[in-house]
Amino acid sequence: MNRFIRRLGDTSARHPWKTLGAWAVLAVLVVGLSASFGGRLVDDFSAPGSESAEAMELLEERFPAAAGGGALAVFAVGDGEQLTAVQPVISEALSRIDGAEHVAAVRPLRTSSDGRIGFAEIALDVPSSELGTEPFAALVSALEPARAAGVTAVLGGEAAFLNDEKAQGAEVLGLLAALVILLVAFGTVAAALVPIAVALTAVGIGFAGVLLLARGLDVSSGSLGVGAFVGLGVGIDYALFIVSRYRDERAAGRSNAAALSSAMASSGTAVLVAGGTVVLALTALLLTGVTFLASIGISTAIIVLFAVASALTLLPALLTLLGDRIDAGRLRRHRRAPKAVVDTAWWRLAHRISARPWPYLVVGSVLLLTLAAPALSLKIGWPDAAGSPVSTDERKAYDLLAGGFGPGVNGPLVVVADLNGTGLVGADLPALASSIAADPGVAEVGDPQLTASGDTAVLSVLTTTGPSDPATSQTLQRIRSTTPDPVRVTGATALTLDLNKQLSDTLPLFIGAILGASFLLLVLVFRSIVVPLKAVLMNLLSVGAAYGVIVAVFQWGWFAGLFGVEGTYLIASPLPAIFFAVLFGLSMDYEVFLVSRIREAHRSTGDNAEAVARGLASTGRVITSAALIMIVVFLALVANPDPFQKMIGLGLAVAIAVDATVVRMVLVPATMALMGRANWWLPGWLDRLLPHLDLEGDAAPHTPVLVPAQASGRLDPVAR
């Protein structure tokens, strides 16, 4: 495999302008097609085959008006005042809303018992997730007459939660921080800018490719956000690993062409394997059976593939064109001579750990298990406006509605009765409504609405508890268990509760598939049973630590103020799957880069302890820099006021930090020291069966590695 990557890199380097031209043509083609034929992003949060999804399909077929999205225009005045005193401005606002894009109808204002709070239901002709930010902004502007008169006027409901414009700019913050880290790592402006340029190219073309994919498939709006951060992170990291190896080879006295060829054969091959593990983990999201998660997995995998392709072709072309100018813009006046690997803290650390592996293994494992312990209390739910910052309109609307009409008004259940040849007739509807109203968790049941043909009836049910309250789930289960078969329950709350259940049910299969596929891939690459098994177990610890920190901060409220978190929250149900796919793939990146250098050194020396020390010394600084880039990119999300975005950013950053420090720099050396020669054990019969995917091949390391001379104590280069 390394020969193929070497040839690919050599070809790109021999024809740099043709390579750049090919990428330019690709960019123009994909972006142009995306602009002309790209599809719309669609958020489908249903669980296929669930009762709520089937009921929604029935509504879309027979009662489209009830299947469309909706919002709530909420109005409030101060204590001692009445809405009736400002009825003219409220009527004007509702009239303007009625004429807005995608508004099918505006129902009459409903007022609370004290006359201070009121809301009008806004029926949309599209699902709430497809309304879009511009039409939503028009609805917000329509409330201006009421606001100008001193009335609190805000939009609430599902459409408000899904379409309110969130804070942006985290990607820019992440890029700026990444640039600073690269400047420190490389010491030159040119070397720092190259990885960022390569990553931005990959992400830009990948974005356009995802929009093209949306032409034929449902692609979630979250796909671009996750894809942007993962794509930037891996794109910069992959280029960083290759550029770092290239500069090491040049520092050893090799020509630019020879240095680049060697770097591509070794680090380039590792990039291909690392990218493959990320893609495997992401595409496993298909196994959840949830459309929006599957689209996140496929879309992010596409962007990662572009990141790998750009690192293996575009990067060699750029490095060839730069030549010695890769050292342009030096931040230090005098270039420090590169240290031999034995002259680094990493080399000494690895030997210290190898000399006494058990204490390091025990302490590192206890630390990770302690961080992961809170994950045992993980409780999932679906994010709603109750978790939004109190300063947002959607949260104000949520609180006003709950105060004036009870928490259930923020997420009504929708009961759909099929009257078409099912034995249930219109005369049975009053009894059905009475049966549902008798449930202790039900606050109110609306009058049945019939289709024009009379074959379907819809009843709106308000619960006594809020949408994310566990008691609401119990109420839903009781209603379903006591209603006849032709009756189905749907609505935003039922859809999300069914989705939570499906995610919980499919998570073991999803995790098992990722573990199995990653293990097999690493067996192929490293020709070992022990190394892949160790990698899988340690990556599980990294992911577990991320879960634990998220539970402690968001669910328990520990250190919440430090991260700008208001209150406590259930963990968003999609996050465990997203975390596992992204983090397991990224953790495997560092495993591949570190262990490939250890294996390279082991083949050269045959000394297990020395091989681990040299591998860590060769990659420690680079892995640390790569991890810092990932961490700052993900931490940029923590600045977002949305708790869901904060969860994603903090969880990913913690896992990368733990993986690149405790796991890669402590646990890997400790376990490999304990296992000794067994690290590279592979049964002979299995070795003969498996195809060979060699990471090094004839790409021998050329960086001088100094070892203590036995006689004189001086440092002599090892013969290659």
N, C-alpha and C positions, 0 to 999 in steps of 0.2 A: 504493500500500500504506500510505503514511503517513497518508492521509486516513482509511482504515479504522481504523487504530490510534488516531488522534486521536478519532474518533467513539466508539470503544469506551471509551477513557479518559474522555471527556466524559460518556458515559452513566453510567458507574460513579460519576463524581464528582457528577453531578446527583442520583443516587439512592443515596447511600452506605449507608443503613440497609437498603435492599432488596438491595444487593450483598452486604453482610455477612450478611444473612439467607439469601441464596442459597448462599453458601459454608458457612454453618452447616448448612443442610439437606443440602447435598452431603456434608459431613463425616459427619453423623449417618447418612445413607443408606449411604455406602460403608463406613464403619466397622461399622455394624450388619450389613450384608450379609456383610462379611468375617468378623465374629464368628460368624455363623450358618452361613455356607456356604463360608467360606474353606477352601482345600485345604492339604495338608501339603507342606512343602518337601522335595524329593527331589534327591539328588545322584547323577546318572547320569554317570559318568566314562568311559563307553565311547565308542568311535569307531564310529558306525553303519556296518554293512556289513563291518566288519573280521572277521578270523577269530576273534578272542577274543570279540567280541560275538555272532557266530553260535553259537559253542560255548556261551556263557552262555544264549542263548535255548533251545538244545536241552536244556540241563540244567533250566531252569525248566519246560519242557514235560514232560520224562520223569523227571527226578530232582530234584524240588524240594528235597529234603534236602541235596543237594550244591550247589545253587545259592544257598542262604541264606548269610547273613553268618557271620562267625566272630570269635572272640577267643581269646586265650591267657591262662590263669591261670598266672603264673610265680612259682615259689617258690625261695628260695635261703637257704643258711646259710653261716656263716663257714668259713674255712680249717680243715681238720682235723675238721670236723663232717660229719654225714650226715643227709640228709632222713629216713631211716628212723627216726631218733630222735624226730622230731616228726610222724610219720605221722598220729596221731589228730587233731591240730588241722588238718592239711591236709585230711584226709577230711571234717572238719566244715565247713570252708570250701567245699569242692567240693559237699558236700550242699546247702548254702545256695544256692550258685550254680545248682544243678540245679533248684531250686524257684523261681527268679526269673523275672520276666516276659520273654517272647520267647526263652527258652532251650529249645531242642529236645532237646539231649543234651549230656552232659559225658563225654568219653572218658577212659580211664584215664590216670593220671599216667605220664609218660615221664621217666626220670632220666638225667642225663649220666653219662659214664663214671667220673667221680670221685665221684659220689653227692651232690654239693653243690647242683646246680641241677636243677630239674624243671619241667615244664609239662604242663598238661592242656588239650586243645582243647575249646572251647565252641562248639557248633553252634547258630546262631540260626535262628528261623523267619521272619526278615525280612532283607533286605539290610543290610549293615553301616551304610550311609549312612542307613538309615531307623530305626535303633534308637532314637535320641533320647538326650538328656542325662540325663533322669530314670531310665530303665531302666539306663543305663550306670552312673549313680551307685549304683544298687541293687546292681549286680554288684561295684562297688568296696567297698561296705559289707559284702558277704558275705565278704570276705577278712579281716575284723577278727579272727576267732579265731586265725588264723595270725599276724597282726601282734602281737596281744597276747602271744603266746608268744615273741616275739623273732625270728620268721621274716620275712625280706624277702618280701613278697607284693604283687605288682603285676599289673595287666592290660596285656597287649600285643596285637599283631595289628592288623588293619585296623580293627576296630570301635573299639579304644581310640584309634587315631590320629584317626579321624573324629568321635568323639563326646566326647572329653575337653573339659571346659569351659575355654575360652580366656579370657584376661584381657579385661575389658570396660571401658568408661568413656572410651575415646578420643574418642567423639563429644562428651562433656561437656567435656573438655579443649579440644577444638577450638572449641566454642561460646564458652567463656569467653575464649579468646585472640582470637576474632573480635570479641567485644564490646569488648575493650580497643582493638583497632585501629579499630573504628568510632567509639568515643568520641574517639580522637585525631583521626581524619579529619574528623568532623563538629563536634566540640566541644560537643555537647549530648547529653543522655541520651535524649531522645525520638527524635531523628533516628537514633541508634545502635540503639535497640531495634526500630524499625519494620522494617528489613531482616531482622532475626533472626526476628521474629514472622511475617513473610510466608514466609520459608524453612521454618520449622518447620511451618507450616500445610500447605505444599505437600508436604513430606516425610511428614508424618503421614497425609495422605489418600493419597499415593502408595503408602505401605507397605500400607495397607488394600487398595488396588487391586491390588497385586502378589499379596497373599494370595488375593484373589478369582480372579486369573488362574491361581493354582496349583490351583484347583478342576478346571480342564480341561486344563492343560498341566503338564509337569514343570518346576518352577521350583527352581533351586539355592538352597541356603541362603546361598551367597555373594552372591546377588542383593541381599539386604537390606543387607549390609555395604557393597558397592560403591555401591549406590543411595543409602545414607545419606550417605556422604562426598561423592559427586558432587552429590547433590541439595542438601545444605547449602551446598556451595561455590557452585554456580551460582545457587541461590535467593538467597543473601545478595548475591552479585555483581550479579545483575540488578536487584534492588531498590536496591542501592547506586548503580548508574549512573543510574537514573531519579531517585532522591532527590537526588543530587548536581546533576543538571541542573536539577531543580525549584528547588532552593535558589539556584543561580546566577541563574536567571531572576527569582526574588523579590528577590535582592540588587540586580538591575538596575532595580528599581522597578516591576516588573509586578505586577498583582494576583495573588492566589493562584490564582484560576481560570484566568487567562490563562497564568500560569507553568506550571501543571500541564498544560494543554492543549498548550503548546509542547513541554514535556518528553516527553509521551507521543508526540507526532508524530515527534520526532527520536530520543531515546534509547529510547523504547518500541518503535519500529520496528526499531532496531538489536538490541534484546533478542529480538524475534521471529526475526530472521535468525540471530543468534548461537545461539539455542536450536535453530533448525532444523538448523544445522551439527552441533551436538552429537548431536541425535537421528539424523541421517543416519549419523554415524560409529558410533554405538552399535548401530543396527540392522544395520549391515554385519557384525556378529558372527554373524549368521545364516549368512553365506557359509562359515563354518568347518565347518558341518555337525555341530558338536559341541553336544549338547543343553544342557549346563550353561553353556557360553559364550553360546549363543543366548539362554538365559533371563536371563543377566546383562545382555545388551544390551537386550532388550525391557523388562525390569523397570526398569533405570536410565533408559531412554528415557521410560517412563511417568512416572517421578518428575520428570524434567526438563520434560516437558510440563506437569505441574502447577505447576512452578516458574515457567514462562513465563506460564501462565494467571493465576497469583496476582499476578505482577508487573504484568500488563496490566489487571487488573480489581480485585482486592482492594487492591492498593497505592494506586491513585487514590482509592478510597473512604476508606481510612484517612487519607491525606493531607488530604482534604477535611474530615473530621471533626476532625482535629487543628488545621488552619488555622495560625494563628500559634504555636500551642503546639508546633509542630515544633521550635521553638528553646527549648523548656522544658528546665530542668535544665542550664543553661549551665555548663561547667566553668571558663570564664574570665570574670572579672568584666566586662571590657570587650570588646565584640566588635570584632575587627580588621576594618577596611574591606577588602573584597575587592580583591586586586591585579588590575590589568589584565594581560592575558596576556603583554604584552611586558615586564612587570615581574617575571618569574619565571625561575627557573633553567632550567626546561624550554624556554622560548622561546629563551633564549641558547644552550643546548646544541644545539638543532635548527639554529640559524643557524651555529653553530661547525662542526657536522658538514656542513651543506650547503656551507660554504665550502671544506672539504677532505674530500670524501667518501671518496676512495680509502684513505687510512690507516685510517679508522674501519672501512670495509668489510673491509679485509684483516685487521686485528687481530681484529675480531669474528668473522670467519669462521674464522680460525686457532684461536681459542679454542674455538669450538664443535666444530670438527673434531678438536681435541685431546681434548676431553671424550668425543667419540663414538668415538675410535679403538679403545678396548678392546672395543667391541661387535663388532669383527671376530673376536674370540676367543670369542664367546658360545657356551656349551654348555648345552643345555636338558636337563632331567630332570623327574622328578615328585617333589614333596616327600613324604617319609615320616618315620617316627619317628627315623631316623638324624639328621635335621636339627633335631629338637626340642631345647630346652634340656636339659642333663644333669640338671637338678633335677626334671624331670617324670617321672611314673611310666611313661609310654609309652616314654621314652628309656631309663630304667633297665631296663625289660623287654626292649627291643631289644638292649641291650648284654649283658644276662645270657644271652639266648638265643643270640646270636652267639658268646659265649665258651664256652657249654656244648655247643652243637650245630652250630656253623658258621653263617655269615651267611645261607645260603640258607633257613634255617628261618623267617626273617622275611618271606619272600615266595615261597612255593612256587608252582611252575607246576602247572596242573591240565590233564591230558591227557584229552580226551573222545573216546571211540571209538564211532562209530555202527555198531551191529551189525545194523541193520534193513534187510536187502536190499542191503547195500553190498558184499558179497563178503567182508567181514571177519567172522570168527566167534570165539566164545569161545576156541577152541583156539589161535588166533593170538596171544592176549594175552601169554603168557609170552615169546614171541619178540619181541613189541613192547616189552615191559618191558626185556628184555635189550639190545635195540638202543638204547633211550634211555639205559640205564645205562652203555653203552659210551662215551658222549660224554664228553670230558675235562672238560667244565664241569658234569657232573652228579655230585652226591655220593651220592644215594640215590633209589631209585624204590620207592614203596609198593606193597602188594598191590592188584590190581584190585578195585574194588567194582562189583557189577552191580546194575542195577535189578531189581525183582521180575519183570518180564516178560523180562528178559535181553536187551533190545534196545539197551542202552547200558552202557558200562563207563567207569569213572573211575579214573585213576591220579594220585597225588600225586608230584611230582618236586621234590626239593630240589637246588638248584644249589650250586656251590662258592663263589659270589660273592653279594653282597648285591643287593637289589632295584634300587637305583639305580646299580649298577656297570655301566659300558658292556660289560663282559665278559658280563654276564647277557643283554643284548640279543643278543650274538653266539651265545650258547648257545641262546637261543630260536629264532633263525634257522636254526641247524643242525638242531635237532630238527624244525622244520617242514619243512625240505628233505628230511629222510631218512625221514619217516613217510608212509604212504599217505594218499590223499585222504579216506577216512572219518574220519581222525583230526584233531582240532582241539585247539589249545592255548589255554587261557584262564587265569583266576586274576587276582588283583589286579595282579601284576607284568606279565603279558601284556597286560591291558587298558590299563594306563598306557603301556606301550611302543608299543602300536598307536595310542593317542591321540596320543602325541608325534609319531609319523610323520604322522598325518593333519593335525595342526596345522602341521607343517613344509610339507606339500604344499599346503595351502590358503592359507598366509599371503600368497604373492604375489597371488593373486586378491583376497583380502580387502583388502590394502593398495591395490591398483590401483583397486578399486571406490570406496574412500573418497577417494582422490586425485581420481578423475574426477568423482565427484558433487560434491565440495566446490568444485572448479574451476568447474564449470558453474553452481553456485549463486552463486558470487561474480561470475562474468561477468554473470549476470542482475542482480545487485544493484548493482555498481559500473560497469557498462557499459564494461568494460575487459578487455583480454587480459593486459596486463603485470602489473597489480596482483594478480589471482588466481594467476598463475603464480609471482610472487614469494612470495605467501602460502604456496602449497603447498611450495615449495622450502625456505623458512625454517622452516616447521613440521616438515618432515622433519629439519632440523638440530636442532631442539629435542628431538624424540623420540629422535634418535640420541644426543644428549648424555645423556638419561636412561638409555638402554640401556648406554652406556659406563660411567657412574658405578655402575650396579648390578653390572656385570661386575667392575669394579675393586674394589668393596667386598666383595661376597659371593663371587665366584668366585676372585678373586686375594687377597682378605684385606686390601687396603689400607684403613687407618683403621678396621678392623673393630671395634676396641675402643671407638672413639668412639661407635659406634651400638649397642653391646652385642651384637655379633655374635660367636658362638662358632664358630671354625673357618671352613672354606670350604664352599661349596655350589654345586651346579649351579643354573642359573636355572630356576625353575619354568616348565614348558612353556606354561601358559596365559598367563603374564605378557606376552610380546611382543604377543599379540593384544589383551589387555585394555589394556595401556599405549597401544598405537597408537590404539585406538578412543577412549579417554577423553582422552588428551593432544591428539590432533589436533583433537578437537571443542573442547576448552577453549582451545587456542591460537587457534583461529579466532574464539573469543569476543573476545579482545583485538584481533585483527586487524580485526574488524568495527567495534568501538567506536572504535579509533584512526583507521582509514582513512575511516570515515564522517564524522568531524569534519574530517579533512584535505580530503575531497571537498567538504564544506559550505563550508569556508573558500576553497577553490579556485574554487568557483562564485561566491563573493562578490568575490574580489580578482583572480582570473586570474593570480596570481603563485605559481608552484610552490613556491619556497623559503619564501615567507611563509605559504603554505597549510600546508606541513608543520610550520613552527614554531608556528603557531596551533593546529593539530590536536594537536600534542604538548603544548603548554602547557595546552590545555583538558582533556586526558585524562590527562596524566602522573601527577598526584597520585591521581586516581581509580583508574587501572589499577594503580598501585603498591599502593594500599590493598587493591584487590580481589585482587591477586596474593598479598599478605601473608596475607589471610584464607585463601585456598586453601592456601598453604604451611603455615600453622600447623594447619589442619584435617588435612592429609595427614601432617604430621610427628607428629601425635598418635599415628598408627599405629606409628611407630618405637619408641614406648614399650612396645608389645606384645612379649612375649618370643618369640612365634612368628616365625621367620625369614621365612616367606612373607608375613606381615603387614608385617614390616619392609621387605621388598623393595617391596611395593606403595606404602607410605607414602613411602619415600625416593625412589623413582623418580618418583612423581607430583610431589613437592615440588621436586625438582631441575629437572624439566622446566618447571614453572610459573615457578620463579625465573629460569631462563635465558631463557625466552620473554619474560617481562615486563621484563627488564633489557637483556640483550645484543640480543635480536631486536627488540623493539618500540621501545626507546629509542635504539638505535644503528644496527642494520642497516636497519630500515625507512626512517629519515630519509636514510641514506647512499644506498641504492638509489633512492629516489624523487628525490633530488637529481640523481643521475647520469642517470636516465631522462628527467627534465624533462617536456615536454609529452607524451612517448610514454606516460607513466603512464596516460593516459586515452584511449589510442587504441583504437578499435573499428572494424573494417571497416563501411562503410556498409550493405552488403547484410546483414551479420549484425545490425546495429543495427535494421534494418527487420523482421527475422524474429523477434527476441527480444521477449517481452512486457516491459513496463516495470514494474519493482519499485522505485519511488523511495523512498529513505530520508529525503529531506528535503522534497521537494515545496514546499508553501507554508509549511513550518515554518522560517521564516528565523531565524537566530540573533539573539537580542536582548541577550545579554550584551555590555556595552560593551567594545570592543576598541580599545586605544589604540595609535596609531602615532606615530612622531616627526614633528612638523610640519617641513616642509622648510625653512621660513624661520627660525623662531625657536628650533628645537630643543626646544620644549615638547611635551607629549603631548596630542594632540587625539583625540576619539572619531571613529571611522570612521562616516560616514553610512550608514544602513541603508536 
